[in-house]
Amino acid sequence: MLTSRILAATAVAAFAFAAPLSAQYSESEQNNIVETAAAAGSFTTLLAAAEAAGLVDVLQSEGPFTVFAPTDEAFAALPEGTVEALLADPDALREILLYHVVAGRVLASDVVGLNSAETVQGSSIAISIDGDTVVLNGAANVVAVDVEASNGVIHVIDAVILPGN
């Protein structure tokens, strides 16, 4: 019990440390997830992928949704040709993008109490704490949290996560 409280306190501190970064990504709580991501300017690949996969209308709908949003740098770190191959395969792209979305508004204070989260794709994302960092699937670090949108929340991650990894 005490260990879980200490872990939760550490995780909250980690999210509190990352929270000021979220201010640079959100211009207005009135914008939906797509508009908020577009205004940030660091999610052009994610938005192009959402368009290619036919998910823009979904991400502009009422929601609410929680999106673990990889930055352009995260997509650029994928092996050469991966993004192009995914853009040419809308079904595979859709599966990967839906793996980055959780139904409902899951704020940082909620995430720190979870070991995993079920995605709308149907698989779960593993959630762990490594020092002051929240890590998804042992590979993607959460670098900004609680970027509010009218239909949900965005948590910025530094890697693309894949189902089954």
C-alpha positions in Angstrom: 0.0 0.0 0.0 2.7 2.4 1.0 4.8 1.4 -2.1 1.8 2.2 -4.4 1.3 5.6 -2.8 5.0 6.4 -3.2 4.8 5.3 -6.9 1.7 7.4 -7.4 3.4 10.4 -5.8 6.5 9.9 -8.0 4.3 9.6 -11.1 2.4 12.7 -10.3 5.6 14.6 -9.8 6.8 13.3 -13.2 3.6 14.5 -14.9 3.8 17.8 -13.0 7.3 18.3 -14.4 6.1 17.6 -17.9 2.9 19.7 -17.6 4.4 23.1 -18.3 5.5 21.8 -21.7 1.8 21.3 -22.6 1.2 25.0 -22.7 3.2 25.3 -25.9 0.9 22.9 -27.7 -2.5 24.3 -26.8 -3.8 27.6 -28.1 -7.4 27.2 -27.0 -9.6 24.7 -25.2 -12.3 25.5 -27.8 -10.3 23.7 -30.6 -10.9 20.0 -31.2 -8.1 17.5 -31.2 -7.2 18.0 -34.8 -7.3 21.8 -34.6 -5.2 21.7 -31.4 -2.6 19.4 -33.0 -2.5 21.6 -36.2 -2.0 24.8 -34.2 1.0 23.2 -32.3 2.8 22.7 -35.6 4.7 19.6 -34.5 2.2 17.0 -35.6 2.1 17.4 -39.4 3.0 13.7 -40.0 0.3 12.5 -37.5 -2.3 14.8 -39.1 -1.3 13.6 -42.7 -1.5 10.0 -41.5 -5.0 10.6 -39.9 -6.2 12.1 -43.1 -4.8 9.1 -45.2 -6.5 6.7 -42.7 -9.8 8.5 -42.8 -9.7 9.4 -39.1 -9.8 13.2 -39.2 -13.6 13.3 -39.0 -13.6 10.9 -36.0 -11.0 13.0 -34.2 -13.1 16.1 -34.8 -16.2 14.5 -33.5 -17.7 14.9 -30.0 -15.6 12.3 -28.3 -14.1 12.5 -25.8 -10.8 10.9 -26.8 -7.4 10.7 -25.3 -4.7 10.8 -27.9 -1.1 9.8 -27.3 0.3 11.9 -30.1 3.7 11.2 -31.6 5.6 14.3 -32.8 7.0 14.7 -36.3 10.4 13.7 -34.8 8.9 10.5 -33.6 7.7 9.6 -37.0 11.0 10.6 -38.5 12.8 8.1 -36.2 11.0 5.2 -37.8 13.0 3.1 -40.2 13.4 4.7 -43.7 10.3 4.1 -45.9 8.0 3.1 -43.0 5.9 6.3 -43.1 5.5 6.1 -46.9 4.6 2.4 -46.7 2.0 3.1 -44.1 0.5 6.0 -46.0 0.1 3.6 -48.9 -1.7 1.1 -46.7 -4.7 2.9 -45.1 -5.9 -0.2 -43.2 -2.6 -0.8 -41.5 -2.2 2.9 -40.8 -5.6 3.1 -39.3 -4.8 0.2 -36.9 -1.6 1.9 -35.8 -3.3 5.3 -35.3 -6.2 3.9 -33.4 -3.7 2.2 -31.1 -2.7 5.8 -30.0 -6.3 6.6 -29.0 -8.1 5.8 -25.8 -11.9 6.4 -25.4 -12.7 9.0 -22.9 -10.8 11.9 -21.4 -7.9 10.4 -19.4 -5.9 13.1 -17.7 -2.3 12.7 -16.4 -3.7 12.3 -12.9 -5.7 9.3 -14.1 -2.8 7.8 -16.2 -0.4 7.6 -13.2 -2.7 5.2 -11.5 -2.9 2.8 -14.5 -0.7 -0.1 -15.5 -2.3 -0.2 -18.9 -5.0 1.4 -21.0 -7.3 -0.2 -23.6 -7.1 1.6 -27.0 -9.9 2.0 -29.5 -7.9 -0.3 -31.7 -8.6 -3.1 -29.2 -5.2 -3.7 -27.8 -3.8 -2.3 -24.5 -0.9 0.1 -24.0 1.5 -0.8 -21.1 2.1 2.2 -18.8 5.1 2.4 -16.5 7.1 4.9 -14.6 10.9 5.2 -15.1 12.3 7.7 -12.7 10.5 11.0 -13.5 9.2 9.7 -16.9 5.9 8.0 -17.8 6.7 5.4 -20.5 4.3 3.6 -22.9 5.1 0.1 -24.0 8.6 0.5 -22.6 9.6 2.6 -25.6 7.7 5.9 -25.8 8.2 8.7 -23.3 5.4 11.1 -22.4 6.9 14.5 -22.9 3.9 16.8 -22.4 0.6 16.1 -20.8 -3.0 17.3 -20.6 -3.1 19.4 -23.8 -6.8 20.1 -23.6 -9.1 20.1 -26.6 -12.9 20.6 -26.8 -13.3 16.9 -27.5 -10.6 15.3 -25.4 -7.0 15.6 -24.3 -3.6 15.0 -26.0 -0.5 13.6 -24.3 2.6 14.2 -26.4 5.0 11.2 -26.9 8.4 10.9 -28.4 8.0 7.6 -30.3 5.4 5.8 -32.4 3.9 2.9 -30.5 2.8 -0.3 -32.2 0.3 -2.9 -31.3 1.9 -6.1 -30.0 5.1 -4.3 -28.9 
